[in-house]
Amino acid sequence: MKHLFLTRLAAVAALVVILPFAAFAQQANVDIYDKIDDAFMTKSPESVRILLESNRNSSQYPAIEEYVLKKSRGLLISNQLELIQDMTMAIIDNNLDCTDAVNLYIIVERAIDKRDASLESERAQAAADAQYVASVSEEQKEKAKKSYSSMANETTGEAVYLNANASKYYSPVTWNAMLLVGDLGIITDNGLDMKIGLGAQGGLFFRDDRFSVGLNVYADDLLIAFTPENKNNGVIDLIPAISYVPVSEDLFLRTGFSLQQNEGVSFFSPVIGIGMTHAMSALNTASWFVDYYPAHLAFMYNLAFCGGAGANMSFGLSRVGSNVLSLTVGVRENLMVTKKGDVKSRTRINLGFGVGCNE
């Protein structure tokens, strides 16, 4: 019994002696990690180096070293590459065999080289741009102000010059196709007659910064007359058109052909004219044209003059992707004057629906 009592007393005494030392060691470990956190916060690689060196022979050194590595990797998020290098170098200085620190140092070094090369390239480009701007004479600058439209950069306030001659259309191809379900003809030829029929019209244009080139097509047939005598009346127009963008992208020169049936009498002529198409908004457009038919000079037609004119309005109803479904309303006039002075008029009032892309 006495021997058992002495054994227990020795164990208690040992605990009394060991526990304070263990608590002290634990507190020391907590203090070292706090100091490392402070060193990273103040961006002090020298403090980290001293802390590692002072604990180099400690049994906790591998854990302390791993903690410094973890903190160093965390700096990648904020892209503090130079600080990562300095912190890993503090580890390498104390433990050259730490391959994780060496690998991290090499990876960061490559990232810094790549970043510096990119910055150097940007600086060289900026210097070249500045040199070019400095070499441009005042006369050229004034010419640019006259030839280009300017727009202020909202961030810097700097003037940016845009090509004033560039096409206002995003797409290099624009088109439209309309079915004229309401085609009312008012015919004046030794009296007044009215007819109704069907028709179609459309256009296809290719555009760039200098020219807009395309084709306008119109065709109709007035099928039903309101009088017993019903002679054929119809039109087919194939009119290529071109505009020179630096002058006006909307104003077109029209040259093509027109075939007409007027009360059963055929008339075929080249066409020379002008036309304009104007986008009133993203969905709505207006257009007009005036044409001259020089075939009236031919003896067989017995005409003193022949010409045509028209106007169109298209109202966008809905958009499907880049295409717009539209309602179109238009009026066309073909006028003939005989050598005797008689006037023959062919007026058409069109109502139709169609689709197009004018972006």
C-alpha atoms as a printed R data frame, in Angstrom:
    type eleno elety resid chain resno       x      y        z
1   ATOM     1    CA   MET     A     1   0.000  0.000    0.000
2   ATOM     2    CA   LYS     A     2   2.806  2.350    0.856
3   ATOM     3    CA   HIS     A     3   4.501  1.584   -2.487
4   ATOM     4    CA   LEU     A     4   1.260  2.343   -4.451
5   ATOM     5    CA   PHE     A     5   0.812  5.615   -2.608
6   ATOM     6    CA   LEU     A     6   4.347  6.728   -3.458
7   ATOM     7    CA   THR     A     7   3.815  5.856   -7.152
8   ATOM     8    CA   ARG     A     8   0.648  7.951   -7.375
9   ATOM     9    CA   LEU     A     9   2.319 10.835   -5.559
10  ATOM    10    CA   ALA     A    10   5.189 10.791   -8.073
11  ATOM    11    CA   ALA     A    11   2.724 10.848  -11.012
12  ATOM    12    CA   VAL     A    12   0.862 13.829   -9.589
13  ATOM    13    CA   ALA     A    13   4.130 15.680   -9.024
14  ATOM    14    CA   ALA     A    14   5.177 14.994  -12.623
15  ATOM    15    CA   LEU     A    15   1.896 16.380  -13.956
16  ATOM    16    CA   VAL     A    16   2.251 19.462  -11.813
17  ATOM    17    CA   VAL     A    17   5.687 20.055  -13.320
18  ATOM    18    CA   ILE     A    18   4.915 19.085  -16.988
19  ATOM    19    CA   LEU     A    19   1.535 20.790  -17.526
20  ATOM    20    CA   PRO     A    20   2.808 24.375  -17.087
21  ATOM    21    CA   PHE     A    21   5.591 23.640  -19.556
22  ATOM    22    CA   ALA     A    22   3.111 22.163  -22.071
23  ATOM    23    CA   ALA     A    23   0.809 25.159  -21.696
24  ATOM    24    CA   PHE     A    24   3.777 27.439  -22.180
25  ATOM    25    CA   ALA     A    25   4.840 25.555  -25.333
26  ATOM    26    CA   GLN     A    26   1.281 25.743  -26.741
27  ATOM    27    CA   GLN     A    27   1.152 29.459  -26.013
28  ATOM    28    CA   ALA     A    28   4.525 29.847  -27.736
29  ATOM    29    CA   ASN     A    29   3.146 28.107  -30.860
30  ATOM    30    CA   VAL     A    30   0.115 30.399  -30.893
31  ATOM    31    CA   ASP     A    31   2.396 33.409  -30.550
32  ATOM    32    CA   ILE     A    32   4.582 32.338  -33.531
33  ATOM    33    CA   TYR     A    33   1.575 32.030  -35.856
34  ATOM    34    CA   ASP     A    34   0.267 35.410  -34.738
35  ATOM    35    CA   LYS     A    35   3.669 36.915  -35.438
36  ATOM    36    CA   ILE     A    36   3.699 35.351  -38.926
37  ATOM    37    CA   ASP     A    37   0.238 36.821  -39.582
38  ATOM    38    CA   ASP     A    38   1.523 40.231  -38.485
39  ATOM    39    CA   ALA     A    39   4.566 39.899  -40.743
40  ATOM    40    CA   PHE     A    40   2.366 39.171  -43.764
41  ATOM    41    CA   MET     A    41   0.030 42.019  -42.883
42  ATOM    42    CA   THR     A    42   2.940 44.472  -42.694
43  ATOM    43    CA   LYS     A    43   4.564 42.866  -45.769
44  ATOM    44    CA   SER     A    44   7.801 42.144  -43.899
45  ATOM    45    CA   PRO     A    45   9.738 39.176  -45.349
46  ATOM    46    CA   GLU     A    46  12.639 39.967  -42.986
47  ATOM    47    CA   SER     A    47  10.403 39.347  -39.956
48  ATOM    48    CA   VAL     A    48   9.383 35.968  -41.408
49  ATOM    49    CA   ARG     A    49  13.040 35.091  -42.019
50  ATOM    50    CA   ILE     A    50  13.949 35.890  -38.411
51  ATOM    51    CA   LEU     A    51  10.984 33.903  -37.033
52  ATOM    52    CA   LEU     A    52  11.894 30.858  -39.134
53  ATOM    53    CA   GLU     A    53  15.554 31.092  -38.160
54  ATOM    54    CA   SER     A    54  14.763 31.345  -34.438
55  ATOM    55    CA   ASN     A    55  12.559 28.222  -34.634
56  ATOM    56    CA   ARG     A    56  14.740 26.214  -36.998
57  ATOM    57    CA   ASN     A    57  15.657 23.595  -34.396
58  ATOM    58    CA   SER     A    58  12.121 23.370  -33.015
59  ATOM    59    CA   SER     A    59  10.076 20.217  -33.478
60  ATOM    60    CA   GLN     A    60   7.279 22.498  -34.754
61  ATOM    61    CA   TYR     A    61   9.454 23.938  -37.548
62  ATOM    62    CA   PRO     A    62   7.850 21.887  -40.417
63  ATOM    63    CA   ALA     A    63   4.374 23.084  -39.363
64  ATOM    64    CA   ILE     A    64   5.579 26.705  -39.109
65  ATOM    65    CA   GLU     A    65   7.242 26.453  -42.537
66  ATOM    66    CA   GLU     A    66   4.065 24.976  -44.069
67  ATOM    67    CA   TYR     A    67   2.026 27.828  -42.540
68  ATOM    68    CA   VAL     A    68   4.306 30.407  -44.207
69  ATOM    69    CA   LEU     A    69   3.915 28.571  -47.533
70  ATOM    70    CA   LYS     A    70   0.118 28.549  -47.161
71  ATOM    71    CA   LYS     A    71   0.082 32.289  -46.444
72  ATOM    72    CA   SER     A    72   2.357 32.863  -49.454
73  ATOM    73    CA   ARG     A    73   0.078 30.947  -51.826
74  ATOM    74    CA   GLY     A    74  -2.845 33.018  -50.549
75  ATOM    75    CA   LEU     A    75  -1.143 36.132  -51.946
76  ATOM    76    CA   LEU     A    76  -1.774 34.808  -55.489
77  ATOM    77    CA   ILE     A    77  -5.390 35.928  -55.160
78  ATOM    78    CA   SER     A    78  -4.308 39.574  -54.850
79  ATOM    79    CA   ASN     A    79  -1.531 39.105  -57.441
80  ATOM    80    CA   GLN     A    80   1.244 40.200  -55.033
81  ATOM    81    CA   LEU     A    81   3.910 38.318  -56.966
82  ATOM    82    CA   GLU     A    82   6.993 40.126  -55.645
83  ATOM    83    CA   LEU     A    83   5.892 39.640  -52.024
84  ATOM    84    CA   ILE     A    84   5.350 35.899  -52.661
85  ATOM    85    CA   GLN     A    85   8.921 35.671  -53.954
86  ATOM    86    CA   ASP     A    86  10.319 37.441  -50.895
87  ATOM    87    CA   MET     A    87   8.370 35.222  -48.474
88  ATOM    88    CA   THR     A    88   9.378 31.988  -50.217
89  ATOM    89    CA   MET     A    89  12.991 33.200  -50.305
90  ATOM    90    CA   ALA     A    90  12.810 33.570  -46.518
91  ATOM    91    CA   ILE     A    91  11.908 29.859  -46.350
92  ATOM    92    CA   ILE     A    92  14.641 28.858  -48.826
93  ATOM    93    CA   ASP     A    93  17.260 30.821  -46.872
94  ATOM    94    CA   ASN     A    94  16.465 28.690  -43.802
95  ATOM    95    CA   ASN     A    95  15.770 25.387  -45.580
96  ATOM    96    CA   LEU     A    96  17.211 24.941  -49.056
97  ATOM    97    CA   ASP     A    97  15.675 21.466  -49.258
98  ATOM    98    CA   CYS     A    98  12.087 22.799  -49.166
99  ATOM    99    CA   THR     A    99  11.091 21.865  -52.734
100 ATOM   100    CA   ASP     A   100   7.597 23.339  -52.352
101 ATOM   101    CA   ALA     A   101   9.081 26.769  -51.637
102 ATOM   102    CA   VAL     A   102  11.570 26.446  -54.543
103 ATOM   103    CA   ASN     A   103   8.792 25.401  -56.995
104 ATOM   104    CA   LEU     A   104   6.538 28.242  -55.876
105 ATOM   105    CA   TYR     A   105   9.410 30.717  -56.306
106 ATOM   106    CA   ILE     A   106  10.095 29.478  -59.874
107 ATOM   107    CA   ILE     A   107   6.394 29.594  -60.874
108 ATOM   108    CA   VAL     A   108   6.033 33.157  -59.573
109 ATOM   109    CA   GLU     A   109   9.274 34.196  -61.272
110 ATOM   110    CA   ARG     A   110   7.924 33.015  -64.645
111 ATOM   111    CA   ALA     A   111   4.643 34.861  -64.045
112 ATOM   112    CA   ILE     A   112   6.556 38.059  -63.262
113 ATOM   113    CA   ASP     A   113   8.665 37.706  -66.436
114 ATOM   114    CA   LYS     A   114   5.526 37.211  -68.539
115 ATOM   115    CA   ARG     A   115   3.793 40.185  -66.922
116 ATOM   116    CA   ASP     A   116   6.826 42.434  -67.366
117 ATOM   117    CA   ALA     A   117   7.153 41.437  -71.033
118 ATOM   118    CA   SER     A   118   3.493 42.313  -71.623
119 ATOM   119    CA   LEU     A   119   3.884 45.673  -69.865
120 ATOM   120    CA   GLU     A   120   7.013 46.419  -71.875
121 ATOM   121    CA   SER     A   121   5.140 45.643  -75.103
122 ATOM   122    CA   GLU     A   122   2.293 47.968  -74.077
123 ATOM   123    CA   ARG     A   123   4.754 50.736  -73.179
124 ATOM   124    CA   ALA     A   124   6.525 50.338  -76.523
125 ATOM   125    CA   GLN     A   125   3.204 50.522  -78.392
126 ATOM   126    CA   ALA     A   126   2.147 53.595  -76.396
127 ATOM   127    CA   ALA     A   127   5.486 55.269  -77.168
128 ATOM   128    CA   ALA     A   128   5.106 54.458  -80.875
129 ATOM   129    CA   ASP     A   129   1.563 55.864  -80.882
130 ATOM   130    CA   ALA     A   130   2.713 59.010  -79.095
131 ATOM   131    CA   GLN     A   131   5.557 59.433  -81.583
132 ATOM   132    CA   TYR     A   132   3.135 59.042  -84.497
133 ATOM   133    CA   VAL     A   133   0.697 61.563  -83.045
134 ATOM   134    CA   ALA     A   134   3.548 64.010  -82.449
135 ATOM   135    CA   SER     A   135   4.675 63.626  -86.069
136 ATOM   136    CA   VAL     A   136   1.252 64.486  -87.498
137 ATOM   137    CA   SER     A   137   1.263 68.064  -88.686
138 ATOM   138    CA   GLU     A   138  -1.300 70.626  -87.600
139 ATOM   139    CA   GLU     A   139  -2.513 70.800  -91.205
140 ATOM   140    CA   GLN     A   140  -3.303 67.070  -91.170
141 ATOM   141    CA   LYS     A   141  -5.074 67.417  -87.817
142 ATOM   142    CA   GLU     A   142  -7.287 70.170  -89.191
143 ATOM   143    CA   LYS     A   143  -8.028 68.058  -92.247
144 ATOM   144    CA   ALA     A   144  -9.024 65.134  -90.004
145 ATOM   145    CA   LYS     A   145 -11.396 67.381  -88.052
146 ATOM   146    CA   LYS     A   146 -13.102 68.398  -91.294
147 ATOM   147    CA   SER     A   147 -13.194 64.897  -92.832
148 ATOM   148    CA   TYR     A   148 -14.227 62.959  -89.742
149 ATOM   149    CA   SER     A   149 -16.947 63.364  -87.180
150 ATOM   150    CA   SER     A   150 -15.755 63.653  -83.585
151 ATOM   151    CA   MET     A   151 -17.096 62.025  -80.427
152 ATOM   152    CA   ALA     A   152 -15.869 62.655  -76.874
153 ATOM   153    CA   ASN     A   153 -14.696 59.728  -74.749
154 ATOM   154    CA   GLU     A   154 -16.941 59.825  -71.659
155 ATOM   155    CA   THR     A   155 -14.165 58.591  -69.354
156 ATOM   156    CA   THR     A   156 -11.168 60.664  -70.483
157 ATOM   157    CA   GLY     A   157 -12.915 63.545  -72.266
158 ATOM   158    CA   GLU     A   158 -10.578 62.974  -75.215
159 ATOM   159    CA   ALA     A   159 -11.886 63.596  -78.748
160 ATOM   160    CA   VAL     A   160 -12.208 60.446  -80.852
161 ATOM   161    CA   TYR     A   161 -12.571 60.877  -84.625
162 ATOM   162    CA   LEU     A   162 -14.879 58.560  -86.527
163 ATOM   163    CA   ASN     A   163 -14.953 58.094  -90.274
164 ATOM   164    CA   ALA     A   164 -17.784 60.323  -91.453
165 ATOM   165    CA   ASN     A   165 -17.989 58.388  -94.739
166 ATOM   166    CA   ALA     A   166 -18.560 54.984  -93.168
167 ATOM   167    CA   SER     A   167 -21.834 53.190  -93.845
168 ATOM   168    CA   LYS     A   168 -24.436 53.624  -91.128
169 ATOM   169    CA   TYR     A   169 -25.571 50.023  -91.687
170 ATOM   170    CA   TYR     A   170 -24.059 47.242  -89.574
171 ATOM   171    CA   SER     A   171 -24.806 44.505  -92.094
172 ATOM   172    CA   PRO     A   172 -23.063 44.470  -95.499
173 ATOM   173    CA   VAL     A   173 -26.303 43.131  -97.033
174 ATOM   174    CA   THR     A   174 -29.777 44.664  -96.613
175 ATOM   175    CA   TRP     A   175 -32.981 43.437  -98.214
176 ATOM   176    CA   ASN     A   176 -36.760 43.559  -98.163
177 ATOM   177    CA   ALA     A   177 -39.621 41.647  -99.816
178 ATOM   178    CA   MET     A   178 -43.266 42.766  -99.836
179 ATOM   179    CA   LEU     A   179 -46.503 41.150 -101.040
180 ATOM   180    CA   LEU     A   180 -48.978 43.819 -102.186
181 ATOM   181    CA   VAL     A   181 -52.318 42.332 -101.230
182 ATOM   182    CA   GLY     A   182 -54.123 45.636 -101.809
183 ATOM   183    CA   ASP     A   183 -53.289 47.104 -105.230
184 ATOM   184    CA   LEU     A   184 -55.773 49.733 -106.414
185 ATOM   185    CA   GLY     A   185 -55.286 51.198 -109.878
186 ATOM   186    CA   ILE     A   186 -56.805 54.504 -110.995
187 ATOM   187    CA   ILE     A   187 -56.550 54.783 -114.783
188 ATOM   188    CA   THR     A   188 -57.152 57.966 -116.749
189 ATOM   189    CA   ASP     A   189 -57.273 57.311 -120.486
190 ATOM   190    CA   ASN     A   190 -60.193 58.945 -122.310
191 ATOM   191    CA   GLY     A   191 -62.175 58.554 -119.119
192 ATOM   192    CA   LEU     A   192 -61.684 57.270 -115.582
193 ATOM   193    CA   ASP     A   193 -61.448 53.608 -114.670
194 ATOM   194    CA   MET     A   194 -60.568 51.748 -111.477
195 ATOM   195    CA   LYS     A   195 -59.103 48.288 -111.085
196 ATOM   196    CA   ILE     A   196 -57.742 46.108 -108.293
197 ATOM   197    CA   GLY     A   197 -55.015 43.485 -108.381
198 ATOM   198    CA   LEU     A   198 -51.996 41.929 -106.709
199 ATOM   199    CA   GLY     A   199 -48.341 42.800 -106.745
200 ATOM   200    CA   ALA     A   200 -44.937 42.390 -105.158
201 ATOM   201    CA   GLN     A   201 -41.901 44.562 -104.581
202 ATOM   202    CA   GLY     A   202 -38.498 44.181 -103.004
203 ATOM   203    CA   GLY     A   203 -34.860 45.158 -102.936
204 ATOM   204    CA   LEU     A   204 -31.430 43.666 -102.303
205 ATOM   205    CA   PHE     A   205 -28.380 45.863 -101.578
206 ATOM   206    CA   PHE     A   206 -24.702 45.258 -100.884
207 ATOM   207    CA   ARG     A   207 -23.037 47.993  -98.830
208 ATOM   208    CA   ASP     A   208 -19.541 49.097  -97.794
209 ATOM   209    CA   ASP     A   209 -17.853 52.338  -96.762
210 ATOM   210    CA   ARG     A   210 -17.904 53.783 -100.311
211 ATOM   211    CA   PHE     A   211 -20.756 52.312 -102.347
212 ATOM   212    CA   SER     A   212 -24.208 50.840 -101.942
213 ATOM   213    CA   VAL     A   213 -25.191 48.732 -104.947
214 ATOM   214    CA   GLY     A   214 -28.379 46.779 -105.410
215 ATOM   215    CA   LEU     A   215 -31.561 45.972 -107.295
216 ATOM   216    CA   ASN     A   216 -35.132 47.233 -106.887
217 ATOM   217    CA   VAL     A   217 -37.965 45.051 -108.223
218 ATOM   218    CA   TYR     A   218 -41.642 45.893 -108.678
219 ATOM   219    CA   ALA     A   219 -44.361 43.867 -110.402
220 ATOM   220    CA   ASP     A   220 -48.156 43.942 -110.385
221 ATOM   221    CA   ASP     A   221 -51.190 43.034 -112.439
222 ATOM   222    CA   LEU     A   222 -54.532 44.831 -112.166
223 ATOM   223    CA   LEU     A   223 -56.826 41.855 -112.652
224 ATOM   224    CA   ILE     A   224 -60.319 43.043 -111.828
225 ATOM   225    CA   ALA     A   225 -62.072 46.060 -113.365
226 ATOM   226    CA   PHE     A   226 -65.192 47.859 -112.157
227 ATOM   227    CA   THR     A   227 -66.402 48.284 -115.740
228 ATOM   228    CA   PRO     A   228 -67.448 45.633 -118.278
229 ATOM   229    CA   GLU     A   229 -64.481 46.470 -120.544
230 ATOM   230    CA   ASN     A   230 -61.391 44.999 -118.893
231 ATOM   231    CA   LYS     A   231 -58.075 45.398 -120.689
232 ATOM   232    CA   ASN     A   232 -54.798 44.233 -119.204
233 ATOM   233    CA   ASN     A   233 -52.780 46.625 -117.038
234 ATOM   234    CA   GLY     A   234 -49.517 45.533 -115.440
235 ATOM   235    CA   VAL     A   235 -45.962 46.633 -114.673
236 ATOM   236    CA   ILE     A   236 -42.625 44.885 -114.277
237 ATOM   237    CA   ASP     A   237 -39.697 47.089 -113.158
238 ATOM   238    CA   LEU     A   238 -36.114 45.855 -112.776
239 ATOM   239    CA   ILE     A   239 -34.085 48.842 -111.566
240 ATOM   240    CA   PRO     A   240 -30.458 48.476 -110.418
241 ATOM   241    CA   ALA     A   241 -29.378 51.375 -108.193
242 ATOM   242    CA   ILE     A   242 -26.137 52.745 -106.780
243 ATOM   243    CA   SER     A   243 -25.202 55.367 -104.194
244 ATOM   244    CA   TYR     A   244 -21.821 56.913 -103.376
245 ATOM   245    CA   VAL     A   245 -21.559 56.880  -99.565
246 ATOM   246    CA   PRO     A   246 -19.223 59.925  -99.157
247 ATOM   247    CA   VAL     A   247 -21.884 62.076 -100.885
248 ATOM   248    CA   SER     A   248 -25.060 60.420  -99.580
249 ATOM   249    CA   GLU     A   249 -25.732 56.826  -98.701
250 ATOM   250    CA   ASP     A   250 -29.484 57.338  -99.050
251 ATOM   251    CA   LEU     A   251 -29.539 58.994 -102.502
252 ATOM   252    CA   PHE     A   252 -29.459 56.506 -105.395
253 ATOM   253    CA   LEU     A   253 -28.983 56.716 -109.146
254 ATOM   254    CA   ARG     A   254 -31.474 54.351 -110.798
255 ATOM   255    CA   THR     A   255 -30.882 52.800 -114.227
256 ATOM   256    CA   GLY     A   256 -32.857 49.803 -115.455
257 ATOM   257    CA   PHE     A   257 -35.839 48.670 -117.502
258 ATOM   258    CA   SER     A   258 -39.621 48.868 -117.285
259 ATOM   259    CA   LEU     A   259 -42.210 46.782 -119.111
260 ATOM   260    CA   GLN     A   260 -45.791 48.047 -118.955
261 ATOM   261    CA   GLN     A   261 -49.168 46.961 -120.243
262 ATOM   262    CA   ASN     A   262 -51.454 49.993 -120.514
263 ATOM   263    CA   GLU     A   263 -54.989 49.064 -121.539
264 ATOM   264    CA   GLY     A   264 -53.574 46.136 -123.477
265 ATOM   265    CA   VAL     A   265 -50.855 48.208 -125.216
266 ATOM   266    CA   SER     A   266 -47.239 47.228 -124.429
267 ATOM   267    CA   PHE     A   267 -44.597 49.799 -123.562
268 ATOM   268    CA   PHE     A   268 -40.953 48.865 -122.939
269 ATOM   269    CA   SER     A   269 -38.300 51.386 -121.974
270 ATOM   270    CA   PRO     A   270 -34.971 51.902 -120.275
271 ATOM   271    CA   VAL     A   271 -35.257 53.797 -116.987
272 ATOM   272    CA   ILE     A   272 -33.129 56.685 -115.731
273 ATOM   273    CA   GLY     A   273 -33.940 58.206 -112.372
274 ATOM   274    CA   ILE     A   274 -33.073 59.024 -108.810
275 ATOM   275    CA   GLY     A   275 -34.408 57.661 -105.539
276 ATOM   276    CA   MET     A   276 -33.930 58.008 -101.822
277 ATOM   277    CA   THR     A   277 -34.424 55.643  -98.887
278 ATOM   278    CA   HIS     A   278 -34.439 57.100  -95.386
279 ATOM   279    CA   ALA     A   279 -34.536 55.153  -92.099
280 ATOM   280    CA   MET     A   280 -36.811 57.143  -89.792
281 ATOM   281    CA   SER     A   281 -36.154 54.740  -86.894
282 ATOM   282    CA   ALA     A   282 -34.927 51.210  -86.215
283 ATOM   283    CA   LEU     A   283 -38.194 49.826  -87.633
284 ATOM   284    CA   ASN     A   284 -39.683 52.460  -89.953
285 ATOM   285    CA   THR     A   285 -38.417 53.593  -93.365
286 ATOM   286    CA   ALA     A   286 -39.540 56.017  -96.071
287 ATOM   287    CA   SER     A   287 -38.542 56.061  -99.734
288 ATOM   288    CA   TRP     A   288 -39.327 57.876 -102.990
289 ATOM   289    CA   PHE     A   289 -38.210 57.868 -106.629
290 ATOM   290    CA   VAL     A   290 -38.585 59.844 -109.855
291 ATOM   291    CA   ASP     A   291 -37.924 58.083 -113.195
292 ATOM   292    CA   TYR     A   292 -37.725 59.064 -116.848
293 ATOM   293    CA   TYR     A   293 -38.564 56.637 -119.696
294 ATOM   294    CA   PRO     A   294 -36.566 57.697 -122.796
295 ATOM   295    CA   ALA     A   295 -38.278 55.095 -125.025
296 ATOM   296    CA   HIS     A   296 -41.056 57.661 -125.580
297 ATOM   297    CA   LEU     A   297 -38.703 59.195 -128.161
298 ATOM   298    CA   ALA     A   298 -39.253 56.148 -130.400
299 ATOM   299    CA   PHE     A   299 -41.603 56.941 -133.303
300 ATOM   300    CA   MET     A   300 -43.818 53.897 -132.748
301 ATOM   301    CA   TYR     A   301 -45.061 55.104 -129.341
302 ATOM   302    CA   ASN     A   302 -46.226 58.515 -130.568
303 ATOM   303    CA   LEU     A   303 -45.438 60.064 -127.176
304 ATOM   304    CA   ALA     A   304 -44.026 63.462 -126.229
305 ATOM   305    CA   PHE     A   305 -43.118 62.437 -122.673
306 ATOM   306    CA   CYS     A   306 -43.215 59.444 -120.340
307 ATOM   307    CA   GLY     A   307 -42.097 59.172 -116.744
308 ATOM   308    CA   GLY     A   308 -42.902 57.738 -113.339
309 ATOM   309    CA   ALA     A   309 -42.701 58.558 -109.648
310 ATOM   310    CA   GLY     A   310 -43.564 56.921 -106.357
311 ATOM   311    CA   ALA     A   311 -43.298 56.997 -102.588
312 ATOM   312    CA   ASN     A   312 -43.383 54.310  -99.931
313 ATOM   313    CA   MET     A   313 -43.701 54.089  -96.148
314 ATOM   314    CA   SER     A   314 -42.878 50.920  -94.212
315 ATOM   315    CA   PHE     A   315 -43.928 50.529  -90.583
316 ATOM   316    CA   GLY     A   316 -42.269 47.827  -88.512
317 ATOM   317    CA   LEU     A   317 -44.753 45.571  -86.724
318 ATOM   318    CA   SER     A   318 -42.395 43.184  -84.943
319 ATOM   319    CA   ARG     A   319 -38.804 42.001  -84.965
320 ATOM   320    CA   VAL     A   320 -37.675 38.400  -85.407
321 ATOM   321    CA   GLY     A   321 -33.918 38.280  -84.829
322 ATOM   322    CA   SER     A   322 -32.380 40.765  -87.259
323 ATOM   323    CA   ASN     A   323 -35.479 40.709  -89.513
324 ATOM   324    CA   VAL     A   324 -38.461 43.048  -89.257
325 ATOM   325    CA   LEU     A   325 -42.064 42.236  -90.205
326 ATOM   326    CA   SER     A   326 -43.560 45.371  -91.785
327 ATOM   327    CA   LEU     A   327 -46.696 46.976  -93.156
328 ATOM   328    CA   THR     A   328 -46.069 49.024  -96.307
329 ATOM   329    CA   VAL     A   329 -48.203 51.767  -97.843
330 ATOM   330    CA   GLY     A   330 -47.264 53.322 -101.171
331 ATOM   331    CA   VAL     A   331 -48.353 55.236 -104.226
332 ATOM   332    CA   ARG     A   332 -46.960 55.043 -107.796
333 ATOM   333    CA   GLU     A   333 -47.668 57.115 -110.874
334 ATOM   334    CA   ASN     A   334 -46.871 56.389 -114.526
335 ATOM   335    CA   LEU     A   335 -47.573 59.399 -116.741
336 ATOM   336    CA   MET     A   336 -47.704 59.524 -120.546
337 ATOM   337    CA   VAL     A   337 -48.254 62.602 -122.694
338 ATOM   338    CA   THR     A   338 -49.065 62.030 -126.361
339 ATOM   339    CA   LYS     A   339 -47.822 64.285 -129.140
340 ATOM   340    CA   LYS     A   340 -51.389 65.587 -129.420
341 ATOM   341    CA   GLY     A   341 -51.269 66.687 -125.790
342 ATOM   342    CA   ASP     A   342 -53.450 63.964 -124.320
343 ATOM   343    CA   VAL     A   343 -52.478 62.891 -120.765
344 ATOM   344    CA   LYS     A   344 -52.661 59.232 -119.773
345 ATOM   345    CA   SER     A   345 -52.263 58.493 -116.080
346 ATOM   346    CA   ARG     A   346 -51.739 55.185 -114.295
347 ATOM   347    CA   THR     A   347 -51.944 55.652 -110.515
348 ATOM   348    CA   ARG     A   348 -51.467 52.753 -108.141
349 ATOM   349    CA   ILE     A   349 -52.159 52.771 -104.395
350 ATOM   350    CA   ASN     A   350 -50.474 49.826 -102.677
351 ATOM   351    CA   LEU     A   351 -51.001 48.136  -99.346
352 ATOM   352    CA   GLY     A   352 -48.850 45.160  -98.414
353 ATOM   353    CA   PHE     A   353 -46.988 43.132  -95.841
354 ATOM   354    CA   GLY     A   354 -43.475 41.819  -95.885
355 ATOM   355    CA   VAL     A   355 -40.173 41.210  -94.163
356 ATOM   356    CA   GLY     A   356 -36.731 42.743  -94.428
357 ATOM   357    CA   CYS     A   357 -33.365 43.377  -92.806
358 ATOM   358    CA   ASN     A   358 -32.057 46.945  -92.707
359 ATOM   359    CA   GLU     A   359 -29.555 46.786  -89.844
